[in-house]
Amino acid sequence: MDHTVFTGNPLDRVSAKRPDSAWIAARLADPNARVLAVWNGRPFVETPGDEGREEGARLAYITAGEARRIAGDREDGLFFLGLDGETPVFGMEIGGASDPGEGAFERRTGRFAELRGVALALPPSEAAVVATAKSLLDWHRRHGFCSACGNASRSVDSGWRRVCPACETEHFPRVDPVVIMLAVANDKCLLGRNAGWPEGRMSALAGFMEPGETIEEACARELKEESGLVVRSVAYHSSQPWPFPSSLMIGLIAEVEDGQAVPDGVEILELRWFARDEARDVLAGRHPEVATPGGLGIARTLFASWCAG
Ligand SMILES: [Zn+2]
């Protein structure tokens, strides 16, 4: 199976140790500790090649000492991501409106790279670490205030929980589940073009789950809404953390009743069935009209898996 980007985070999260502030402090004091700096959702990376070329990109970790100096009195902004073997790995948000990389951030030759552009160039394990850090840091940035009473909340458990000092409500990093499904019938699969996509770009259908739904029900509802098709059965394939800002893509293969697929005209403008040979041409990039689905997304994994069947 093709590797799905953002999957395969190699860190041991050691989640039981997060509330142990002495243990966390000892990890921060470890001279080998590494810190992933993220500015405005962008990880700090180094690339061996020319400016603007992402090939060979690697995360440019800073030391815990550098991070603490930058953080100053914001030291609670250093979040424990886990252990890489024995090496502690932290994430930290670099604030500010202008790109700190422009000022030779920490005298390094790296830069803050837009994640969608650099994700496929990073080693898969590093892309997965970035996905974790970015979603966690985004959550803190967007959830500084208690949703129950409106007071400022504070980060605890090295970034994995927030607590409101006024009403004591606990808040946990959110993950929003999304169903993404390749609909199949009679040895054909269905791709759709979202509103806003250029002609020829097509992918699997998808939508956010709603409260009270099973995965299967959400899949059936989304397919009915976006294509008019009726689901017969749903099979789980695989999943993907999606750090824009913090979704979990639940990849499904949905067998549907054969019938005419009618786009809803709002979210989906065009639907098209592909027999397997034609689908393989799309996957190989040699279809005259339709481009391969989902550069970073799990849609490509689902599609490639079906094409190989
Ligand atoms: Zn509160």
Residues whose N, C-alpha, C, O or C-beta is under 5 A from the ligand:
A	BS01	ZN	C146 A148 C149 G150 N151 C164 A166 C167 E168 T169
